[in-house]
Amino acid sequence: MTVTATTETTQRPAVAAEADAQGGFGVYVHWPFCKAKCPYCDFNSHVRQSAPDQERFVAAFRREIAHMRALSGPRRAQTVFFGGGTPSLMAPETVGAILAAIDAAWPLTADAEVTLEANPTSVEAERFQGYRAAGVNRVSLGVQALDDADLKGLGRMHSVAEALEAVGIARRVFQRVSFDLIYARPRQTPEGWAAELRRALAEGCEHLSLYQLTIEPGTPFERLYGAGKLILPDDDMSRALWDVTQAVTAEAGLPAYEVSNHARPGAEARHNLIYWRYGTYAGIGAGAHGRLLVDGQRRATFTERAPEGWLARVEAAGHGIVSDEALALEEQADEMLLMGLRLKEGVDLARHARLGGHVEAGRMAALEAEGLVARAGDRLRVTDAGFPVLNAVIAALAG
């Protein structure tokens, strides 16, 4: 495990505690297994011929939760997020046992948001009642497309009919439902995407995550793309698809509150808001990242990625952490800017300055003149015109 020495610039307990007050505290739990690996995916997900020993993993989760609690000290968890991989491959009893361990370590608030990612296959949909009984109150479904040919091309194992059936079951079982779609797919047109979006919105869910297809290093899609066998929309078409996304969702009452996420007012993903508002969170499981306050310092933790390697580390040492770094205030300020500008609400420049951050006035004025950012008091946000070029805006402000 790599542990970076503490520096004086990180020892500002009042500044560090502000993360909990303004951003909140949550717990991320990573279940690293999938039935199949999608060709576009670079997440820490693994396919195994035999099912993992869930009882053994539960015991390891309990030990790592206890270790993280010893680091963080007392907190109340406002959110829990089961991500993956495919968390809906876990038995409901496994989810319940992990939630009980989290609640014992960091008592859940009365209104805690507990989200589980799920694949919309009929087998997993049958488990929804069990997850609800275990304490899950929000589900996020990996639908990805409402076109059977495109689902096959994306490597998904469900059909459109199965996906919509799962969405219907989820809406009957859970208080809150979200699902993902990927756009800017090969051969996609603005007209076709608008129709697909309207079909998705007709399901009545409160939240949609809409991601442009990107080519990630090391994936099968990268190899196909490099060989000229995967043709994606060009820049002009991608922009047209982006514009359709914003217009159709806003018209339906689910405007973007983050660059890729849309919700009815009040239905935003509260766990993800902890990340974007630069709160703190414990990362549990193989390959999980965390941002913990330890003795007033913000620390970045990262656990062993390989599931069996993580399991062995936890059983031997009580945790799977392979990197534990104290972040200097300048690093925190950079992270806060990078995450916060993804939100429509933007960032609090006064808080950014308390972390030692500085946005050069000339750069900010130039971006304002171009209509890419706007400032109101201490709050800086990216405009609708700026979001399609968000990475360039952030680079200009942070440079």
Secondary structure, DSSP 8 states (H G I E B T S, - for coil): -EE----GGG--HHHHHHHHHHH-EEEEEEE-B-SS--TT--SS-B--SS---HHHHHHHHHHHHHHHHHHH-S--EEEEEEEES-GGGS-HHHHHHHHHHHHHHS-EEEEEEEEEEE---HHHHTTHHHHHHHT--EEEEEEE-S-HHHHHHTT-SS-HHHHHHHHHHHHHH-SEEEEEEEES-TT--HHHHHHHHHHHHTT--SEEEEEE----TTSHHHHHHHTT------HHHHHHHHHHHHHHHHHTT--EEETTEEE-TT-S-HHHHHHHTT-EEEEESTT-EEEEEETTEEEEEEE-SSHHHHHHHHHHHS--EEEEEE--HHHHHHHHHHHHTTBTT-EEHHHHHHTT----HHHHHHHHHTTSEEEETTEEEE-TTTGGGHHHHHHHHH-
